[in-house]
Structure formats: C-alpha cells, structure tokens
Amino acid sequence: MPTPLERLVIAPSDRRRAIVGVIRSARRQLALSIFRCDDEPVLRALAAAAARGVRVSAIVTARAKAGARGLDRVSEWLAAHGVEVRRCSTWTKYHAKYVVADERIALVTSLNFTPKCFERTCDFLLVTRDPAVVSGLSALFAADWSARPAELTAAQRERLIVGPDDAPRRRFAALLTQARHRVRLIDAKLTDPFTCRLLDARHRAGVAVEIAGKRVLRPLRAHGKLLVIDDSAAVIGSIALAPASLDRRRELAVVIRNPGLIAALDGFWRAHCEPARAVPIAHAFVPFVEVAP
C-alpha cells in the first residue's frame, strides 16, 4: 500500500508516537523548532538521532512565559547531546512548531513537546510529504537560522501561513471571506478586533459562525487552534487570532484542502464542540475598534 501524502494526528495518545517517528526516520538531517520541550522520549529521540550521525539543528525561542529557566536547560541539554541550537530573538517569541526530516517528510503542529500536550490538550498535528510544505519549511528554517528574510514560492505560500511575514491577518480574512455556509473555530485567544468584526459580518451575511470556548472542550484543555471553512478548507497550527500572534511572533499554520482530512477535523468538532452555538461575534467580545487589516 502506498504511503499517504498526508496524515492527520488528533488523539493525544498518538501524538508522541508521530513526532518520535518522524525524528527516528531522519538519516541525514533534522530541523525543528522548539517553544517548550521537556518530554523525555522526544529528547532521547533527538539525542539518538545526533548519536547516529544525523545533523540535528533546533531553533529554540529566546523567551516564553514563565519558561526562561526551562529553555536554558533544554538548550544546554541538547547542545551537550550533539544538537546544534540557536536561540532566536528576532521576534517576541519563536512560537512556530514544526519538524523536517531529510527534506523529505515534515510535521506542522499546534502542540509543544511536553507531557501535558501529549496527554490532555486539544491539539492537532499534520504529518506530510507534500513537496510544497516540506520545501517551504526547509526554506523557512534555513532563513530563520541565518536571521535573514524567508523567501517562499507561491506554491509554498499556498499551503503555509507564516507570521508575521506573510500578513496572516489578511490570509485568514481571505479564507473567512470564502465561507458560504459555515465557519467553525477553536481559538481560546480570539481577540483580534479586525478578525472579530469580519466574523460578525459573515454571521450577519447568513454564514453559521460557531466558536468553541474553553468550557466546551472539556475534558481536553484548550490549546490548539482550528479553523474549518465549509467543507473546502481547514487550518491548523500555532497562530492565534490575536494581535500578538498575528503581528509580533514567528508563527506557522498549514492550510488543508484534502476532503478526508477536513472531514476528520469536522468530526472532531462535532464530537467535542457540538454544544457550541452560532452567535453574533459582537455579543461575545468587547466592542470593536477600527483596525486596518
């Protein structure tokens, strides 16, 4: 049976296995970004890759809320085990979460490499062999490693939303504007005034806008972000629809148009978020202020 081009991982019990599997598949080089990482199996897999001769390079955020000491420790541990580490301070946070193995297979996710995200959070992970995604992530990593602008092709940008370089607010606005029947959104940090106004406008235009709050997701803890547009597109990744995430952090999301994967994400919504109701966005947030897209 041929290997599928893309595979979606949602269940907490499958996440660690998927990430460690991509790390173990590397034979020549492994590139990854780290926002938080204290999971022993993942750390051991990275050390084992370096020990077998794989060039392992990790971009580690320079700062994270209440995480400075942990970031220092993991950076020192990785360096001591043969991993090349670069602390990135170009943006307020390096919050993108991705791994690329041998420029052949990659994953994009919303989760951190922590036991918490492997056990009890609402998160999403895409394992892909799509050349546009894999080459785009490789180009992004190389640019960020060298502290130079990332130059992605049109095909790569069709799949990837890179913040803040790629005007993520406009990219999300374009997707929301395409909605004809339904928008389903999981984002506990939804506070961007422009995006809220646009969601309210789509609701008033007759589009069912459904937003899952933290309580709806229980017993899972709200963390990952998910946008589903009708049955035509979905977006997963680290980008929150909040000003800090859209404007000041290195963020990453991937656009999914595979009908089977979209159906799986919609199925997750129906299983965990069905109690959410479509409401005018203006009723759920503070009054909007004028903000340019």
PEJODA-V315936 format. One record per pair of residues at least 24 apart in sequence whose ideal C-beta (glycine too) atoms are under 10 Angstrom apart, sorted by the first residue. I is the first residue (numbers start at 1). J is the second residue. D is the distance in whole Angstrom. If there is no record, write none. Layout:
i & j & d
I & J & D
I & J & D
//
This chain:
i & j & d
3 & 105 & 9
3 & 129 & 7
4 & 127 & 9
4 & 128 & 9
4 & 129 & 8
4 & 258 & 9
4 & 260 & 9
4 & 261 & 10
5 & 127 & 10
5 & 128 & 7
5 & 129 & 5
5 & 130 & 6
5 & 131 & 10
5 & 133 & 10
5 & 258 & 8
6 & 126 & 6
6 & 127 & 7
6 & 128 & 4
6 & 129 & 7
6 & 130 & 6
6 & 133 & 8
6 & 254 & 9
6 & 256 & 8
6 & 258 & 6
6 & 260 & 9
6 & 261 & 7
7 & 107 & 9
7 & 125 & 9
7 & 126 & 7
7 & 127 & 5
7 & 128 & 8
7 & 129 & 9
7 & 261 & 8
8 & 124 & 7
8 & 125 & 7
8 & 126 & 6
8 & 127 & 8
8 & 128 & 10
8 & 234 & 9
8 & 236 & 8
8 & 256 & 8
8 & 258 & 9
8 & 260 & 9
8 & 261 & 5
8 & 262 & 9
8 & 264 & 5
8 & 265 & 7
8 & 268 & 9
9 & 107 & 8
9 & 109 & 8
9 & 111 & 10
9 & 123 & 9
9 & 124 & 8
9 & 125 & 4
9 & 126 & 8
9 & 127 & 7
10 & 122 & 9
10 & 123 & 8
10 & 124 & 6
10 & 125 & 8
10 & 224 & 9
10 & 226 & 10
10 & 236 & 10
10 & 264 & 7
10 & 265 & 8
10 & 267 & 9
10 & 268 & 6
10 & 271 & 10
10 & 272 & 10
11 & 125 & 10
11 & 268 & 9
12 & 111 & 9
12 & 116 & 10
12 & 117 & 8
12 & 118 & 6
12 & 119 & 5
12 & 120 & 6
12 & 121 & 7
12 & 122 & 9
12 & 123 & 8
12 & 220 & 8
13 & 118 & 8
13 & 119 & 8
14 & 118 & 9
14 & 125 & 8
15 & 39 & 10
15 & 107 & 10
15 & 109 & 8
15 & 111 & 6
15 & 113 & 9
15 & 117 & 7
15 & 118 & 5
15 & 119 & 9
15 & 121 & 9
15 & 123 & 7
15 & 124 & 9
15 & 125 & 6
16 & 41 & 6
16 & 42 & 7
16 & 45 & 9
16 & 111 & 10
16 & 113 & 9
16 & 115 & 9
16 & 117 & 9
16 & 118 & 5
16 & 119 & 9
17 & 41 & 9
17 & 118 & 9
18 & 99 & 10
18 & 107 & 7
18 & 109 & 9
18 & 125 & 6
18 & 126 & 10
18 & 127 & 6
19 & 45 & 8
19 & 97 & 10
19 & 99 & 7
19 & 107 & 7
19 & 109 & 8
19 & 111 & 9
19 & 113 & 7
19 & 117 & 10
19 & 118 & 9
19 & 125 & 8
19 & 127 & 9
20 & 44 & 9
20 & 45 & 5
20 & 46 & 9
20 & 48 & 10
20 & 113 & 10
21 & 45 & 9
21 & 101 & 10
21 & 105 & 9
21 & 107 & 9
21 & 127 & 8
22 & 99 & 5
22 & 100 & 9
22 & 101 & 5
22 & 102 & 10
22 & 104 & 10
22 & 105 & 6
22 & 106 & 8
22 & 107 & 5
22 & 125 & 10
22 & 127 & 7
23 & 48 & 8
23 & 49 & 6
23 & 54 & 9
23 & 56 & 8
23 & 99 & 7
23 & 101 & 7
23 & 107 & 10
24 & 48 & 8
24 & 49 & 7
24 & 52 & 10
24 & 54 & 10
24 & 101 & 9
25 & 49 & 9
25 & 54 & 10
25 & 101 & 5
25 & 102 & 7
25 & 104 & 8
25 & 105 & 6
26 & 50 & 10
26 & 52 & 9
26 & 54 & 5
26 & 55 & 9
26 & 56 & 8
26 & 99 & 9
26 & 100 & 9
26 & 101 & 4
26 & 102 & 6
26 & 104 & 9
26 & 105 & 9
27 & 52 & 8
27 & 53 & 8
27 & 54 & 7
27 & 101 & 8
27 & 102 & 6
27 & 104 & 9
28 & 53 & 8
28 & 54 & 6
28 & 55 & 7
28 & 101 & 9
28 & 102 & 5
28 & 103 & 8
28 & 104 & 9
29 & 54 & 6
29 & 55 & 4
29 & 56 & 8
29 & 57 & 7
29 & 100 & 8
29 & 101 & 8
29 & 102 & 6
29 & 103 & 7
29 & 104 & 10
29 & 138 & 9
30 & 54 & 5
30 & 55 & 7
30 & 56 & 5
30 & 57 & 7
30 & 58 & 9
30 & 83 & 9
30 & 99 & 7
30 & 100 & 7
30 & 101 & 5
30 & 102 & 8
31 & 55 & 9
31 & 56 & 8
31 & 57 & 5
31 & 58 & 8
31 & 59 & 8
31 & 84 & 10
31 & 98 & 8
31 & 99 & 7
31 & 100 & 5
31 & 101 & 8
31 & 102 & 10
31 & 103 & 9
31 & 106 & 9
31 & 137 & 8
31 & 138 & 7
31 & 140 & 9
31 & 141 & 4
31 & 142 & 8
31 & 144 & 10
31 & 145 & 8
32 & 56 & 8
32 & 57 & 8
32 & 58 & 5
32 & 59 & 8
32 & 60 & 10
32 & 83 & 9
32 & 97 & 9
32 & 98 & 7
32 & 99 & 4
32 & 100 & 7
32 & 101 & 9
32 & 106 & 10
32 & 107 & 9
32 & 113 & 9
32 & 137 & 10
32 & 141 & 8
33 & 57 & 10
33 & 58 & 7
33 & 59 & 5
33 & 60 & 8
33 & 61 & 8
33 & 88 & 8
33 & 94 & 6
33 & 95 & 8
33 & 96 & 5
33 & 97 & 6
33 & 98 & 6
33 & 99 & 8
33 & 100 & 10
33 & 137 & 9
33 & 140 & 9
33 & 141 & 7
33 & 144 & 8
33 & 238 & 9
33 & 250 & 8
33 & 252 & 8
34 & 58 & 5
34 & 59 & 7
34 & 60 & 5
34 & 61 & 7
34 & 64 & 10
34 & 71 & 8
34 & 74 & 7
34 & 75 & 8
34 & 78 & 8
34 & 83 & 10
34 & 85 & 9
34 & 87 & 10
34 & 88 & 10
34 & 94 & 8
34 & 96 & 10
34 & 97 & 8
34 & 99 & 10
34 & 112 & 8
34 & 113 & 7
35 & 59 & 10
35 & 60 & 8
35 & 61 & 5
35 & 64 & 6
35 & 67 & 8
35 & 71 & 9
35 & 93 & 7
35 & 94 & 7
35 & 95 & 5
35 & 96 & 8
35 & 97 & 6
35 & 111 & 10
35 & 112 & 6
35 & 113 & 8
35 & 114 & 9
35 & 238 & 8
35 & 249 & 10
35 & 250 & 10
36 & 60 & 10
36 & 61 & 8
36 & 64 & 6
36 & 65 & 10
36 & 67 & 6
36 & 70 & 7
36 & 71 & 8
36 & 74 & 8
36 & 95 & 10
36 & 97 & 9
36 & 111 & 9
36 & 112 & 4
36 & 113 & 7
36 & 114 & 5
36 & 116 & 9
36 & 117 & 8
37 & 70 & 8
37 & 71 & 9
37 & 73 & 10
37 & 74 & 5
37 & 75 & 10
37 & 77 & 9
37 & 78 & 8
37 & 112 & 7
37 & 113 & 4
37 & 114 & 7
38 & 67 & 10
38 & 70 & 6
38 & 73 & 8
38 & 74 & 7
38 & 77 & 10
38 & 112 & 9
38 & 113 & 8
38 & 114 & 6
38 & 115 & 7
38 & 116 & 9
39 & 112 & 9
39 & 113 & 5
39 & 114 & 6
39 & 115 & 6
39 & 116 & 9
39 & 117 & 8
39 & 118 & 6
40 & 115 & 9
41 & 113 & 9
41 & 115 & 9
41 & 118 & 9
42 & 99 & 10
42 & 112 & 10
42 & 113 & 5
42 & 114 & 9
42 & 115 & 10
42 & 118 & 9
43 & 74 & 8
43 & 77 & 7
43 & 78 & 8
43 & 81 & 8
43 & 83 & 9
43 & 113 & 8
44 & 81 & 9
45 & 113 & 10
46 & 74 & 10
46 & 77 & 9
46 & 78 & 7
46 & 81 & 7
46 & 82 & 9
46 & 83 & 6
46 & 99 & 10
46 & 113 & 9
47 & 77 & 8
47 & 78 & 8
47 & 80 & 9
47 & 81 & 4
47 & 82 & 7
47 & 83 & 7
48 & 81 & 9
48 & 82 & 10
49 & 81 & 10
49 & 82 & 9
49 & 83 & 8
49 & 101 & 9
50 & 78 & 9
50 & 81 & 6
50 & 82 & 3
50 & 83 & 5
50 & 84 & 9
51 & 81 & 8
51 & 82 & 7
52 & 82 & 10
53 & 82 & 9
54 & 82 & 9
54 & 83 & 10
54 & 101 & 9
54 & 102 & 9
55 & 82 & 9
55 & 83 & 9
55 & 84 & 7
56 & 81 & 9
56 & 82 & 7
56 & 83 & 5
56 & 84 & 7
56 & 85 & 9
56 & 101 & 10
57 & 83 & 7
57 & 84 & 4
57 & 85 & 8
57 & 86 & 7
57 & 100 & 10
57 & 141 & 8
57 & 142 & 10
57 & 145 & 7
58 & 83 & 6
58 & 84 & 7
58 & 85 & 5
58 & 86 & 7
58 & 87 & 10
58 & 99 & 10
58 & 141 & 10
58 & 145 & 10
59 & 84 & 10
59 & 85 & 8
59 & 86 & 5
59 & 87 & 8
59 & 88 & 5
59 & 94 & 6
59 & 96 & 8
59 & 98 & 10
59 & 140 & 10
59 & 141 & 7
59 & 144 & 6
59 & 145 & 6
59 & 250 & 9
60 & 85 & 6
60 & 86 & 7
60 & 87 & 5
60 & 88 & 7
60 & 94 & 7
61 & 87 & 8
61 & 88 & 6
61 & 89 & 8
61 & 91 & 9
61 & 92 & 9
61 & 93 & 5
61 & 94 & 4
61 & 95 & 7
61 & 96 & 9
61 & 249 & 9
61 & 250 & 8
62 & 86 & 10
62 & 87 & 5
62 & 88 & 6
62 & 89 & 4
62 & 90 & 9
62 & 91 & 9
62 & 92 & 9
62 & 93 & 8
62 & 94 & 7
63 & 87 & 9
63 & 88 & 10
63 & 89 & 7
63 & 91 & 10
63 & 92 & 7
63 & 93 & 6
63 & 94 & 9
64 & 93 & 6
64 & 94 & 9
64 & 95 & 8
64 & 112 & 9
65 & 93 & 9
67 & 93 & 10
67 & 112 & 10
70 & 114 & 10
74 & 113 & 9
84 & 145 & 9
86 & 144 & 8
86 & 145 & 6
86 & 146 & 9
86 & 147 & 9
88 & 144 & 6
88 & 145 & 9
88 & 147 & 8
88 & 250 & 7
89 & 147 & 9
90 & 144 & 7
90 & 147 & 6
90 & 148 & 10
90 & 250 & 7
91 & 144 & 9
91 & 163 & 9
91 & 164 & 7
91 & 165 & 10
91 & 247 & 10
91 & 248 & 6
91 & 249 & 5
91 & 250 & 5
91 & 251 & 9
92 & 164 & 10
92 & 244 & 7
92 & 245 & 10
92 & 247 & 9
92 & 248 & 5
92 & 249 & 5
92 & 250 & 9
93 & 238 & 10
93 & 244 & 8
93 & 245 & 9
93 & 248 & 8
93 & 249 & 5
93 & 250 & 7
93 & 251 & 9
94 & 144 & 8
94 & 238 & 10
94 & 249 & 7
94 & 250 & 5
94 & 251 & 9
94 & 252 & 10
95 & 163 & 9
95 & 237 & 10
95 & 238 & 5
95 & 239 & 8
95 & 240 & 9
95 & 244 & 9
95 & 245 & 7
95 & 248 & 10
95 & 249 & 5
95 & 250 & 6
95 & 251 & 5
95 & 252 & 8
96 & 137 & 9
96 & 140 & 8
96 & 141 & 9
96 & 144 & 8
96 & 160 & 10
96 & 162 & 8
96 & 163 & 8
96 & 237 & 8
96 & 238 & 6
96 & 239 & 9
96 & 249 & 8
96 & 250 & 5
96 & 251 & 6
96 & 252 & 4
96 & 253 & 9
97 & 123 & 9
97 & 125 & 9
97 & 224 & 10
97 & 237 & 8
97 & 238 & 5
97 & 251 & 9
97 & 252 & 7
98 & 126 & 10
98 & 133 & 9
98 & 136 & 10
98 & 137 & 5
98 & 140 & 8
98 & 141 & 8
98 & 160 & 9
98 & 237 & 9
98 & 238 & 9
98 & 252 & 6
98 & 254 & 9
99 & 125 & 10
99 & 127 & 9
99 & 137 & 8
99 & 141 & 10
100 & 133 & 9
100 & 134 & 6
100 & 135 & 9
100 & 136 & 10
100 & 137 & 5
100 & 138 & 5
100 & 139 & 10
100 & 140 & 9
100 & 141 & 6
100 & 142 & 10
101 & 134 & 9
102 & 134 & 9
102 & 138 & 10
103 & 131 & 9
103 & 134 & 6
103 & 135 & 7
103 & 137 & 9
103 & 138 & 5
103 & 139 & 10
103 & 141 & 10
104 & 129 & 7
104 & 131 & 9
104 & 134 & 7
104 & 138 & 10
105 & 129 & 5
105 & 130 & 10
105 & 133 & 10
105 & 134 & 7
106 & 130 & 8
106 & 133 & 6
106 & 134 & 5
106 & 135 & 9
106 & 136 & 9
106 & 137 & 5
106 & 138 & 8
106 & 141 & 10
106 & 254 & 9
107 & 133 & 10
107 & 137 & 9
107 & 254 & 10
108 & 133 & 7
108 & 136 & 10
108 & 137 & 7
108 & 159 & 9
108 & 160 & 8
108 & 236 & 7
108 & 237 & 6
108 & 238 & 9
108 & 252 & 6
108 & 253 & 7
108 & 254 & 4
108 & 256 & 10
109 & 224 & 8
109 & 236 & 8
109 & 237 & 7
109 & 238 & 8
109 & 252 & 9
109 & 254 & 9
110 & 186 & 10
110 & 223 & 7
110 & 224 & 3
110 & 225 & 6
110 & 226 & 8
110 & 236 & 6
110 & 237 & 6
110 & 238 & 6
110 & 239 & 9
110 & 240 & 10
110 & 252 & 10
110 & 253 & 8
111 & 223 & 7
111 & 224 & 6
111 & 238 & 9
112 & 223 & 8
112 & 238 & 10
116 & 221 & 8
116 & 223 & 8
117 & 221 & 9
117 & 223 & 7
117 & 224 & 9
119 & 220 & 10
119 & 221 & 10
120 & 219 & 7
120 & 220 & 6
120 & 221 & 6
120 & 223 & 9
121 & 217 & 9
121 & 220 & 6
121 & 221 & 5
121 & 222 & 8
121 & 223 & 4
121 & 224 & 7
122 & 186 & 7
122 & 188 & 9
122 & 212 & 9
122 & 214 & 9
122 & 216 & 10
122 & 217 & 5
122 & 218 & 10
122 & 219 & 10
122 & 220 & 4
122 & 221 & 7
122 & 222 & 6
122 & 223 & 6
122 & 224 & 5
122 & 225 & 9
122 & 226 & 8
122 & 268 & 9
122 & 272 & 7
122 & 273 & 9
123 & 220 & 9
123 & 221 & 9
123 & 222 & 10
123 & 223 & 6
123 & 224 & 4
123 & 225 & 9
123 & 226 & 9
123 & 236 & 9
124 & 186 & 9
124 & 223 & 10
124 & 224 & 5
124 & 225 & 8
124 & 226 & 6
124 & 234 & 9
124 & 235 & 10
124 & 236 & 4
124 & 237 & 8
124 & 254 & 10
124 & 256 & 10
124 & 264 & 10
124 & 265 & 7
124 & 268 & 8
125 & 224 & 9
125 & 236 & 8
125 & 237 & 10
126 & 234 & 10
126 & 236 & 6
126 & 237 & 9
126 & 254 & 6
126 & 256 & 7
126 & 258 & 10
126 & 261 & 8
128 & 159 & 9
128 & 254 & 8
128 & 256 & 9
128 & 258 & 10
130 & 155 & 10
130 & 156 & 10
130 & 159 & 7
130 & 254 & 9
130 & 258 & 10
131 & 155 & 8
131 & 156 & 9
131 & 159 & 10
132 & 156 & 5
132 & 157 & 9
132 & 158 & 7
132 & 159 & 5
132 & 160 & 8
133 & 158 & 10
133 & 159 & 5
133 & 160 & 7
133 & 254 & 6
133 & 255 & 10
134 & 159 & 10
136 & 160 & 5
136 & 162 & 8
136 & 252 & 10
136 & 254 & 9
137 & 162 & 10
137 & 252 & 8
137 & 254 & 9
140 & 165 & 9
140 & 250 & 9
140 & 252 & 8
144 & 250 & 7
150 & 250 & 10
157 & 255 & 10
158 & 255 & 7
158 & 257 & 9
159 & 253 & 10
159 & 254 & 6
159 & 255 & 6
159 & 256 & 9
159 & 257 & 9
160 & 237 & 9
160 & 252 & 7
160 & 253 & 7
160 & 254 & 6
160 & 255 & 7
161 & 235 & 7
161 & 237 & 7
161 & 239 & 6
161 & 251 & 8
161 & 252 & 7
161 & 253 & 4
161 & 254 & 8
161 & 255 & 7
162 & 237 & 10
162 & 239 & 9
162 & 250 & 8
162 & 251 & 7
162 & 252 & 6
162 & 253 & 8
163 & 237 & 9
163 & 238 & 9
163 & 239 & 6
163 & 240 & 10
163 & 245 & 7
163 & 246 & 6
163 & 247 & 8
163 & 248 & 9
163 & 249 & 7
163 & 250 & 7
163 & 251 & 4
163 & 252 & 7
163 & 253 & 8
164 & 239 & 10
164 & 245 & 9
164 & 246 & 7
164 & 247 & 5
164 & 248 & 7
164 & 249 & 7
164 & 250 & 8
164 & 251 & 7
165 & 250 & 8
165 & 251 & 10
166 & 251 & 9
166 & 252 & 9
166 & 253 & 10
167 & 246 & 9
167 & 247 & 10
167 & 293 & 8
168 & 192 & 10
168 & 195 & 10
168 & 235 & 10
168 & 237 & 10
168 & 239 & 6
168 & 241 & 9
168 & 245 & 8
168 & 246 & 5
168 & 247 & 9
168 & 249 & 10
168 & 251 & 7
168 & 252 & 9
168 & 253 & 7
169 & 194 & 6
169 & 195 & 7
169 & 198 & 9
169 & 239 & 10
169 & 241 & 8
169 & 243 & 9
169 & 245 & 10
169 & 246 & 5
169 & 247 & 8
169 & 291 & 9
169 & 292 & 9
169 & 293 & 6
170 & 194 & 10
170 & 246 & 10
170 & 293 & 6
171 & 235 & 9
171 & 239 & 9
171 & 246 & 10
171 & 253 & 8
171 & 255 & 8
172 & 198 & 9
172 & 227 & 7
172 & 235 & 7
172 & 239 & 8
172 & 241 & 7
172 & 246 & 8
172 & 253 & 9
172 & 293 & 10
173 & 198 & 6
173 & 199 & 10
173 & 293 & 6
174 & 293 & 10
175 & 227 & 7
175 & 229 & 6
175 & 232 & 9
175 & 233 & 6
175 & 234 & 9
175 & 235 & 7
175 & 255 & 8
176 & 201 & 9
176 & 202 & 6
176 & 207 & 9
176 & 209 & 9
176 & 227 & 8
176 & 229 & 7
176 & 241 & 10
177 & 201 & 9
177 & 202 & 8
177 & 205 & 10
177 & 207 & 10
177 & 229 & 10
178 & 202 & 10
178 & 229 & 6
178 & 230 & 8
178 & 232 & 7
178 & 233 & 7
179 & 205 & 9
179 & 207 & 5
179 & 208 & 9
179 & 209 & 8
179 & 227 & 10
179 & 228 & 10
179 & 229 & 5
179 & 230 & 6
179 & 232 & 9
179 & 233 & 9
180 & 205 & 9
180 & 206 & 9
180 & 207 & 7
180 & 229 & 9
180 & 230 & 6
180 & 232 & 9
181 & 206 & 9
181 & 207 & 7
181 & 208 & 7
181 & 229 & 9
181 & 230 & 5
181 & 231 & 8
181 & 232 & 10
182 & 207 & 7
182 & 208 & 5
182 & 209 & 8
182 & 210 & 7
182 & 228 & 8
182 & 229 & 8
182 & 230 & 6
182 & 231 & 8
182 & 266 & 9
182 & 278 & 9
183 & 207 & 6
183 & 208 & 7
183 & 209 & 5
183 & 210 & 7
183 & 211 & 8
183 & 227 & 7
183 & 228 & 7
183 & 229 & 6
183 & 230 & 8
183 & 278 & 9
184 & 208 & 8
184 & 209 & 8
184 & 210 & 5
184 & 211 & 8
184 & 212 & 8
184 & 226 & 8
184 & 227 & 7
184 & 228 & 4
184 & 229 & 8
184 & 230 & 9
184 & 234 & 9
184 & 265 & 9
184 & 266 & 7
184 & 268 & 10
184 & 269 & 5
184 & 270 & 9
184 & 273 & 7
184 & 276 & 8
184 & 278 & 10
185 & 209 & 8
185 & 210 & 7
185 & 211 & 5
185 & 212 & 7
185 & 225 & 8
185 & 226 & 7
185 & 227 & 5
185 & 228 & 8
185 & 229 & 10
185 & 235 & 10
185 & 241 & 8
185 & 269 & 9
185 & 273 & 9
185 & 276 & 9
185 & 281 & 10
186 & 210 & 10
186 & 211 & 8
186 & 212 & 5
186 & 213 & 9
186 & 214 & 10
186 & 216 & 9
186 & 217 & 7
186 & 222 & 7
186 & 223 & 9
186 & 224 & 7
186 & 225 & 6
186 & 226 & 4
186 & 227 & 8
186 & 228 & 9
186 & 236 & 9
186 & 265 & 10
186 & 268 & 9
186 & 269 & 8
186 & 272 & 9
186 & 273 & 7
186 & 276 & 9
187 & 211 & 7
187 & 212 & 8
187 & 213 & 10
187 & 222 & 9
187 & 224 & 9
187 & 225 & 5
187 & 226 & 8
187 & 227 & 8
187 & 239 & 9
187 & 240 & 6
187 & 241 & 5
187 & 242 & 8
187 & 245 & 9
188 & 212 & 9
188 & 213 & 7
188 & 214 & 5
188 & 217 & 8
188 & 221 & 9
188 & 222 & 4
188 & 223 & 8
188 & 224 & 9
188 & 225 & 8
188 & 240 & 8
188 & 242 & 10
189 & 222 & 9
189 & 225 & 8
189 & 239 & 10
189 & 240 & 4
189 & 241 & 7
189 & 242 & 4
189 & 243 & 10
189 & 244 & 9
189 & 245 & 7
190 & 225 & 9
190 & 240 & 7
190 & 241 & 5
190 & 242 & 7
190 & 281 & 9
190 & 284 & 9
190 & 285 & 8
191 & 240 & 8
191 & 241 & 7
191 & 242 & 5
191 & 243 & 7
191 & 244 & 9
191 & 245 & 9
191 & 285 & 7
191 & 286 & 8
192 & 240 & 8
192 & 241 & 5
192 & 242 & 6
192 & 243 & 6
192 & 244 & 9
192 & 245 & 8
192 & 246 & 6
192 & 247 & 9
192 & 285 & 10
192 & 291 & 8
193 & 243 & 8
193 & 285 & 8
193 & 286 & 9
193 & 287 & 9
193 & 288 & 5
193 & 289 & 5
193 & 290 & 8
193 & 291 & 5
194 & 241 & 9
194 & 243 & 9
194 & 246 & 9
194 & 288 & 8
194 & 289 & 9
194 & 290 & 9
194 & 291 & 5
194 & 292 & 7
194 & 293 & 5
195 & 241 & 5
195 & 242 & 9
195 & 243 & 10
195 & 246 & 8
195 & 281 & 9
195 & 291 & 9
195 & 293 & 9
196 & 241 & 8
196 & 281 & 5
196 & 282 & 8
196 & 284 & 8
196 & 285 & 5
196 & 286 & 9
196 & 287 & 10
196 & 288 & 6
196 & 289 & 10
196 & 291 & 10
197 & 281 & 8
197 & 282 & 8
197 & 285 & 10
197 & 288 & 5
197 & 289 & 9
197 & 290 & 9
197 & 291 & 8
197 & 293 & 10
198 & 241 & 10
198 & 281 & 9
198 & 288 & 10
198 & 293 & 8
199 & 241 & 9
199 & 280 & 9
199 & 281 & 4
199 & 282 & 9
199 & 284 & 9
199 & 285 & 9
200 & 279 & 10
200 & 280 & 6
200 & 281 & 4
200 & 282 & 5
200 & 283 & 9
200 & 284 & 9
200 & 285 & 9
200 & 288 & 8
201 & 281 & 9
201 & 282 & 10
202 & 281 & 9
203 & 278 & 7
203 & 279 & 8
203 & 280 & 5
203 & 281 & 6
203 & 282 & 9
203 & 283 & 10
204 & 280 & 7
204 & 281 & 9
204 & 282 & 9
207 & 278 & 9
208 & 277 & 10
208 & 278 & 5
209 & 278 & 6
209 & 279 & 8
209 & 280 & 8
209 & 281 & 6
209 & 284 & 10
210 & 269 & 8
210 & 273 & 7
210 & 274 & 9
210 & 276 & 5
210 & 277 & 7
210 & 278 & 5
210 & 279 & 9
211 & 273 & 9
211 & 276 & 6
211 & 277 & 9
211 & 278 & 8
211 & 279 & 8
211 & 281 & 8
211 & 284 & 7
211 & 285 & 10
212 & 269 & 7
212 & 272 & 8
212 & 273 & 4
212 & 274 & 9
212 & 275 & 9
212 & 276 & 5
213 & 273 & 9
213 & 275 & 10
213 & 276 & 7
213 & 284 & 8
215 & 275 & 9
215 & 276 & 10
216 & 269 & 10
216 & 272 & 7
216 & 273 & 5
216 & 274 & 9
216 & 275 & 6
216 & 276 & 5
216 & 277 & 10
217 & 272 & 6
217 & 273 & 7
217 & 276 & 9
218 & 272 & 9
219 & 272 & 9
220 & 268 & 10
220 & 272 & 7
225 & 251 & 10
225 & 253 & 7
226 & 253 & 10
226 & 265 & 6
226 & 266 & 10
226 & 268 & 8
226 & 269 & 7
226 & 273 & 9
227 & 253 & 8
227 & 255 & 9
227 & 256 & 10
227 & 265 & 9
228 & 256 & 9
228 & 262 & 7
228 & 263 & 10
228 & 265 & 6
228 & 266 & 6
228 & 268 & 9
228 & 269 & 7
229 & 255 & 10
229 & 257 & 10
229 & 262 & 9
230 & 262 & 9
230 & 266 & 10
231 & 259 & 7
231 & 262 & 6
231 & 263 & 7
231 & 266 & 7
232 & 257 & 7
232 & 259 & 9
232 & 262 & 7
233 & 257 & 6
233 & 258 & 10
233 & 262 & 7
234 & 258 & 9
234 & 261 & 7
234 & 262 & 5
234 & 263 & 10
234 & 264 & 9
234 & 265 & 5
234 & 266 & 8
234 & 269 & 10
235 & 265 & 10
236 & 261 & 9
236 & 265 & 7
243 & 291 & 8
//
